[in-house]
Amino acid sequence: MSTQDQGYFTEENSADVVVSKIASTTDPRLAEVMSAIIRHLHAAVKEIEPSQDEWLEAIKFLTATGHKSDDWRQEYILLSDILGVSMLVDSINNRKPSGASESTVLGPFHIPDVPELPMGSNICLDGKGEPMLIKGRILNTNGDPIEGTKIDVWQTNDDGFYDVQQKGIQPDFNLRGVFHTGSDGTYTFWGAKPRYYPIPDDGPVGKLLGSMGRHPYRPAHLHYILEADGYETLVTHIFDPDDKYINSDAVFGVKESLLAKFDLIEDPERIRAEGAEDPFYEVVHDFVLAPTS
């Protein structure tokens, strides 16, 4: 019996029969992907042995997930996130050489065309929250500074919201900025200490999270996109290791190498030296970019 003729459908040979119906004219990559999905899906169904009612509930869940998605919200991406698939795909597509900084998920709140600012600027436009000084170096895998690196940063405010979530409440481009490194590869800017926040949990994915006994929160973090000629673009975060949700990120975005120390600076001399008036948090974190192949 040929691979294109696996006989009649039975419980035992179900996956083989369905895979055998993929036409030889199908795009090879599509055939590979669909064959793997079919085999794993059939194996899962055989392991779970769902009732007819349970399978209908699964179909209803997927239908509701589609209905919740629109131009502003993609509930299927959220589903991918909370199942760890988004991070797995990110990891597979961003394997780094030894010593290079690790990536993590982009998230839904990046926006283009953020104004470029002079190094050392304060991106906290409304002055709310606890002030934080963020600085470090952009290096290559040899430890040399990278000149001209574009640093695109964004973060939540003290209430756990991005500016695009609070139009009319936060100023436009609040807690966002674009900077370029000089010849020494250093960067520095002021922001506000970020706060943990929930992913959208008012839809079917949120209900699924609750049913699994999981919370919807992401630990406090800052987002970065780092771009430099001759190097792979790095999409990443730095995280507050003392955040209450650091070990239970709802989207599994935390990596140990991305934990940064958030130091509270209370020494009067340091405060004066940085041109501040009150105590502030300081984060020092270097990034290492991988060369393009």
Contacts in CASP RR format, 6 or more apart in sequence:
PFRMAT RR
TARGET T0000
AUTHOR 0000-0000-0000
METHOD contacts of the structure
MODEL  1
MSTQDQGYFTEENSADVVVSKIASTTDPRLAEVMSAIIRHLHAAVKEIEP
SQDEWLEAIKFLTATGHKSDDWRQEYILLSDILGVSMLVDSINNRKPSGA
SESTVLGPFHIPDVPELPMGSNICLDGKGEPMLIKGRILNTNGDPIEGTK
IDVWQTNDDGFYDVQQKGIQPDFNLRGVFHTGSDGTYTFWGAKPRYYPIP
DDGPVGKLLGSMGRHPYRPAHLHYILEADGYETLVTHIFDPDDKYINSDA
VFGVKESLLAKFDLIEDPERIRAEGAEDPFYEVVHDFVLAPTS
1 7 0 8 1.000
3 20 0 8 1.000
4 20 0 8 1.000
4 24 0 8 1.000
5 20 0 8 1.000
6 13 0 8 1.000
6 16 0 8 1.000
6 17 0 8 1.000
6 19 0 8 1.000
6 20 0 8 1.000
7 13 0 8 1.000
7 17 0 8 1.000
7 20 0 8 1.000
8 17 0 8 1.000
9 17 0 8 1.000
9 18 0 8 1.000
10 17 0 8 1.000
11 46 0 8 1.000
14 42 0 8 1.000
14 46 0 8 1.000
15 38 0 8 1.000
15 39 0 8 1.000
15 42 0 8 1.000
15 43 0 8 1.000
18 38 0 8 1.000
18 42 0 8 1.000
19 34 0 8 1.000
19 35 0 8 1.000
19 38 0 8 1.000
19 39 0 8 1.000
22 31 0 8 1.000
22 34 0 8 1.000
22 35 0 8 1.000
26 34 0 8 1.000
50 58 0 8 1.000
61 204 0 8 1.000
61 208 0 8 1.000
64 203 0 8 1.000
64 204 0 8 1.000
65 75 0 8 1.000
65 76 0 8 1.000
65 79 0 8 1.000
65 204 0 8 1.000
65 205 0 8 1.000
66 75 0 8 1.000
66 76 0 8 1.000
68 75 0 8 1.000
68 203 0 8 1.000
68 204 0 8 1.000
68 205 0 8 1.000
69 75 0 8 1.000
69 76 0 8 1.000
73 200 0 8 1.000
74 108 0 8 1.000
75 203 0 8 1.000
75 204 0 8 1.000
75 205 0 8 1.000
77 86 0 8 1.000
77 108 0 8 1.000
78 199 0 8 1.000
78 200 0 8 1.000
78 205 0 8 1.000
78 206 0 8 1.000
79 205 0 8 1.000
79 208 0 8 1.000
80 86 0 8 1.000
80 89 0 8 1.000
81 87 0 8 1.000
81 105 0 8 1.000
81 199 0 8 1.000
81 250 0 8 1.000
81 251 0 8 1.000
81 252 0 8 1.000
82 199 0 8 1.000
82 205 0 8 1.000
82 206 0 8 1.000
82 208 0 8 1.000
82 209 0 8 1.000
82 214 0 8 1.000
82 250 0 8 1.000
82 251 0 8 1.000
84 251 0 8 1.000
84 252 0 8 1.000
86 105 0 8 1.000
86 251 0 8 1.000
87 104 0 8 1.000
87 105 0 8 1.000
87 251 0 8 1.000
87 252 0 8 1.000
87 253 0 8 1.000
90 103 0 8 1.000
90 104 0 8 1.000
90 105 0 8 1.000
91 103 0 8 1.000
94 102 0 8 1.000
94 103 0 8 1.000
94 232 0 8 1.000
94 235 0 8 1.000
96 102 0 8 1.000
96 103 0 8 1.000
96 232 0 8 1.000
96 290 0 8 1.000
97 141 0 8 1.000
97 290 0 8 1.000
98 141 0 8 1.000
99 141 0 8 1.000
99 288 0 8 1.000
100 141 0 8 1.000
100 288 0 8 1.000
100 289 0 8 1.000
100 290 0 8 1.000
101 234 0 8 1.000
101 236 0 8 1.000
101 257 0 8 1.000
101 258 0 8 1.000
101 287 0 8 1.000
101 288 0 8 1.000
101 289 0 8 1.000
102 236 0 8 1.000
102 255 0 8 1.000
102 257 0 8 1.000
102 258 0 8 1.000
103 234 0 8 1.000
103 235 0 8 1.000
103 236 0 8 1.000
104 235 0 8 1.000
104 236 0 8 1.000
104 237 0 8 1.000
104 253 0 8 1.000
104 254 0 8 1.000
104 255 0 8 1.000
104 258 0 8 1.000
105 235 0 8 1.000
105 251 0 8 1.000
105 253 0 8 1.000
106 223 0 8 1.000
106 225 0 8 1.000
106 235 0 8 1.000
107 223 0 8 1.000
109 154 0 8 1.000
109 162 0 8 1.000
109 164 0 8 1.000
109 165 0 8 1.000
109 223 0 8 1.000
110 152 0 8 1.000
110 154 0 8 1.000
110 223 0 8 1.000
110 225 0 8 1.000
111 154 0 8 1.000
111 164 0 8 1.000
111 176 0 8 1.000
114 152 0 8 1.000
114 154 0 8 1.000
114 173 0 8 1.000
114 176 0 8 1.000
114 177 0 8 1.000
114 178 0 8 1.000
115 173 0 8 1.000
115 177 0 8 1.000
115 178 0 8 1.000
116 177 0 8 1.000
116 178 0 8 1.000
116 179 0 8 1.000
116 180 0 8 1.000
117 123 0 8 1.000
117 177 0 8 1.000
117 178 0 8 1.000
117 179 0 8 1.000
117 189 0 8 1.000
118 179 0 8 1.000
119 179 0 8 1.000
119 180 0 8 1.000
119 181 0 8 1.000
119 182 0 8 1.000
119 186 0 8 1.000
119 187 0 8 1.000
119 188 0 8 1.000
119 189 0 8 1.000
120 179 0 8 1.000
120 188 0 8 1.000
120 189 0 8 1.000
120 190 0 8 1.000
121 177 0 8 1.000
121 179 0 8 1.000
121 189 0 8 1.000
121 190 0 8 1.000
122 189 0 8 1.000
122 190 0 8 1.000
122 191 0 8 1.000
123 153 0 8 1.000
123 173 0 8 1.000
123 174 0 8 1.000
123 175 0 8 1.000
123 176 0 8 1.000
123 177 0 8 1.000
123 189 0 8 1.000
123 190 0 8 1.000
123 191 0 8 1.000
124 131 0 8 1.000
124 157 0 8 1.000
124 174 0 8 1.000
124 175 0 8 1.000
124 190 0 8 1.000
124 191 0 8 1.000
124 192 0 8 1.000
125 170 0 8 1.000
125 171 0 8 1.000
125 173 0 8 1.000
125 174 0 8 1.000
125 175 0 8 1.000
126 157 0 8 1.000
126 170 0 8 1.000
126 171 0 8 1.000
126 174 0 8 1.000
127 192 0 8 1.000
128 157 0 8 1.000
128 158 0 8 1.000
128 192 0 8 1.000
129 157 0 8 1.000
129 158 0 8 1.000
129 192 0 8 1.000
129 193 0 8 1.000
130 158 0 8 1.000
130 192 0 8 1.000
130 193 0 8 1.000
130 280 0 8 1.000
130 281 0 8 1.000
131 190 0 8 1.000
131 191 0 8 1.000
131 192 0 8 1.000
131 193 0 8 1.000
131 276 0 8 1.000
131 278 0 8 1.000
131 280 0 8 1.000
131 281 0 8 1.000
132 190 0 8 1.000
132 191 0 8 1.000
132 192 0 8 1.000
132 193 0 8 1.000
132 262 0 8 1.000
132 280 0 8 1.000
132 281 0 8 1.000
132 282 0 8 1.000
132 283 0 8 1.000
133 188 0 8 1.000
133 189 0 8 1.000
133 190 0 8 1.000
133 191 0 8 1.000
133 265 0 8 1.000
133 274 0 8 1.000
133 276 0 8 1.000
133 280 0 8 1.000
133 281 0 8 1.000
133 282 0 8 1.000
133 283 0 8 1.000
134 153 0 8 1.000
134 187 0 8 1.000
134 188 0 8 1.000
134 189 0 8 1.000
134 190 0 8 1.000
134 191 0 8 1.000
134 222 0 8 1.000
134 282 0 8 1.000
134 283 0 8 1.000
134 285 0 8 1.000
135 186 0 8 1.000
135 187 0 8 1.000
135 188 0 8 1.000
135 189 0 8 1.000
135 282 0 8 1.000
135 283 0 8 1.000
135 284 0 8 1.000
136 186 0 8 1.000
136 187 0 8 1.000
136 188 0 8 1.000
136 284 0 8 1.000
136 285 0 8 1.000
136 286 0 8 1.000
136 287 0 8 1.000
137 145 0 8 1.000
137 184 0 8 1.000
137 185 0 8 1.000
137 186 0 8 1.000
137 187 0 8 1.000
137 286 0 8 1.000
137 287 0 8 1.000
138 145 0 8 1.000
138 146 0 8 1.000
138 149 0 8 1.000
138 151 0 8 1.000
138 181 0 8 1.000
138 185 0 8 1.000
138 186 0 8 1.000
138 187 0 8 1.000
138 226 0 8 1.000
138 228 0 8 1.000
138 286 0 8 1.000
138 287 0 8 1.000
138 289 0 8 1.000
139 145 0 8 1.000
139 146 0 8 1.000
139 185 0 8 1.000
139 286 0 8 1.000
139 287 0 8 1.000
139 288 0 8 1.000
139 289 0 8 1.000
140 146 0 8 1.000
140 231 0 8 1.000
140 288 0 8 1.000
140 289 0 8 1.000
140 291 0 8 1.000
141 288 0 8 1.000
141 289 0 8 1.000
141 290 0 8 1.000
141 291 0 8 1.000
143 288 0 8 1.000
145 181 0 8 1.000
145 182 0 8 1.000
145 183 0 8 1.000
145 184 0 8 1.000
145 185 0 8 1.000
145 186 0 8 1.000
146 181 0 8 1.000
146 185 0 8 1.000
146 228 0 8 1.000
146 231 0 8 1.000
146 289 0 8 1.000
147 181 0 8 1.000
147 182 0 8 1.000
147 183 0 8 1.000
147 184 0 8 1.000
147 185 0 8 1.000
148 180 0 8 1.000
148 181 0 8 1.000
148 182 0 8 1.000
148 185 0 8 1.000
148 228 0 8 1.000
148 229 0 8 1.000
149 180 0 8 1.000
149 181 0 8 1.000
149 185 0 8 1.000
149 187 0 8 1.000
149 226 0 8 1.000
149 227 0 8 1.000
149 228 0 8 1.000
149 231 0 8 1.000
149 289 0 8 1.000
150 178 0 8 1.000
150 179 0 8 1.000
150 180 0 8 1.000
150 225 0 8 1.000
150 226 0 8 1.000
150 227 0 8 1.000
150 228 0 8 1.000
151 178 0 8 1.000
151 179 0 8 1.000
151 180 0 8 1.000
151 181 0 8 1.000
151 187 0 8 1.000
151 224 0 8 1.000
151 225 0 8 1.000
151 226 0 8 1.000
152 177 0 8 1.000
152 178 0 8 1.000
152 224 0 8 1.000
152 225 0 8 1.000
152 226 0 8 1.000
152 227 0 8 1.000
153 176 0 8 1.000
153 177 0 8 1.000
153 178 0 8 1.000
153 179 0 8 1.000
153 189 0 8 1.000
153 222 0 8 1.000
153 223 0 8 1.000
153 224 0 8 1.000
154 162 0 8 1.000
154 175 0 8 1.000
154 176 0 8 1.000
154 177 0 8 1.000
154 222 0 8 1.000
154 223 0 8 1.000
155 162 0 8 1.000
155 175 0 8 1.000
155 176 0 8 1.000
155 191 0 8 1.000
155 192 0 8 1.000
155 194 0 8 1.000
155 221 0 8 1.000
155 222 0 8 1.000
155 223 0 8 1.000
156 162 0 8 1.000
156 175 0 8 1.000
156 194 0 8 1.000
156 195 0 8 1.000
156 197 0 8 1.000
156 220 0 8 1.000
157 163 0 8 1.000
157 166 0 8 1.000
157 170 0 8 1.000
157 174 0 8 1.000
157 175 0 8 1.000
157 192 0 8 1.000
157 194 0 8 1.000
157 195 0 8 1.000
158 192 0 8 1.000
158 193 0 8 1.000
158 195 0 8 1.000
159 195 0 8 1.000
160 194 0 8 1.000
160 195 0 8 1.000
160 196 0 8 1.000
160 197 0 8 1.000
161 170 0 8 1.000
161 197 0 8 1.000
162 175 0 8 1.000
163 170 0 8 1.000
163 171 0 8 1.000
163 172 0 8 1.000
163 173 0 8 1.000
163 174 0 8 1.000
163 175 0 8 1.000
163 176 0 8 1.000
175 191 0 8 1.000
175 192 0 8 1.000
177 189 0 8 1.000
179 187 0 8 1.000
179 189 0 8 1.000
181 187 0 8 1.000
193 220 0 8 1.000
193 240 0 8 1.000
193 262 0 8 1.000
193 281 0 8 1.000
194 220 0 8 1.000
194 221 0 8 1.000
194 222 0 8 1.000
194 240 0 8 1.000
195 220 0 8 1.000
196 217 0 8 1.000
196 218 0 8 1.000
196 219 0 8 1.000
196 220 0 8 1.000
196 243 0 8 1.000
196 244 0 8 1.000
196 245 0 8 1.000
197 217 0 8 1.000
197 218 0 8 1.000
198 215 0 8 1.000
198 216 0 8 1.000
198 217 0 8 1.000
198 218 0 8 1.000
198 250 0 8 1.000
199 216 0 8 1.000
199 217 0 8 1.000
199 218 0 8 1.000
199 250 0 8 1.000
199 251 0 8 1.000
200 206 0 8 1.000
200 216 0 8 1.000
201 209 0 8 1.000
201 210 0 8 1.000
201 216 0 8 1.000
206 216 0 8 1.000
209 215 0 8 1.000
209 216 0 8 1.000
209 250 0 8 1.000
214 248 0 8 1.000
214 250 0 8 1.000
215 245 0 8 1.000
215 248 0 8 1.000
215 250 0 8 1.000
216 250 0 8 1.000
217 245 0 8 1.000
217 248 0 8 1.000
217 249 0 8 1.000
217 250 0 8 1.000
218 245 0 8 1.000
218 249 0 8 1.000
218 250 0 8 1.000
218 251 0 8 1.000
219 239 0 8 1.000
219 240 0 8 1.000
219 243 0 8 1.000
219 244 0 8 1.000
219 245 0 8 1.000
219 246 0 8 1.000
219 249 0 8 1.000
219 254 0 8 1.000
220 239 0 8 1.000
220 240 0 8 1.000
220 243 0 8 1.000
221 237 0 8 1.000
221 238 0 8 1.000
221 239 0 8 1.000
221 240 0 8 1.000
222 237 0 8 1.000
222 238 0 8 1.000
222 283 0 8 1.000
223 236 0 8 1.000
223 237 0 8 1.000
224 234 0 8 1.000
224 235 0 8 1.000
224 236 0 8 1.000
224 237 0 8 1.000
224 238 0 8 1.000
224 287 0 8 1.000
225 233 0 8 1.000
225 234 0 8 1.000
225 235 0 8 1.000
226 233 0 8 1.000
226 234 0 8 1.000
226 236 0 8 1.000
226 287 0 8 1.000
226 289 0 8 1.000
227 233 0 8 1.000
228 289 0 8 1.000
230 291 0 8 1.000
230 292 0 8 1.000
231 289 0 8 1.000
231 290 0 8 1.000
231 291 0 8 1.000
231 292 0 8 1.000
232 289 0 8 1.000
232 290 0 8 1.000
232 291 0 8 1.000
232 292 0 8 1.000
234 287 0 8 1.000
234 289 0 8 1.000
234 290 0 8 1.000
236 258 0 8 1.000
236 287 0 8 1.000
237 253 0 8 1.000
237 258 0 8 1.000
238 258 0 8 1.000
238 259 0 8 1.000
238 260 0 8 1.000
238 283 0 8 1.000
238 285 0 8 1.000
239 246 0 8 1.000
239 254 0 8 1.000
239 258 0 8 1.000
239 259 0 8 1.000
239 260 0 8 1.000
240 246 0 8 1.000
240 260 0 8 1.000
240 262 0 8 1.000
241 259 0 8 1.000
241 260 0 8 1.000
241 261 0 8 1.000
241 262 0 8 1.000
242 262 0 8 1.000
246 254 0 8 1.000
246 259 0 8 1.000
247 254 0 8 1.000
260 283 0 8 1.000
260 284 0 8 1.000
260 285 0 8 1.000
261 283 0 8 1.000
261 284 0 8 1.000
262 281 0 8 1.000
262 282 0 8 1.000
262 283 0 8 1.000
263 281 0 8 1.000
263 282 0 8 1.000
263 283 0 8 1.000
264 279 0 8 1.000
264 280 0 8 1.000
264 281 0 8 1.000
265 271 0 8 1.000
265 274 0 8 1.000
265 279 0 8 1.000
265 280 0 8 1.000
265 281 0 8 1.000
265 282 0 8 1.000
266 279 0 8 1.000
271 277 0 8 1.000
271 278 0 8 1.000
271 279 0 8 1.000
271 280 0 8 1.000
274 280 0 8 1.000
END
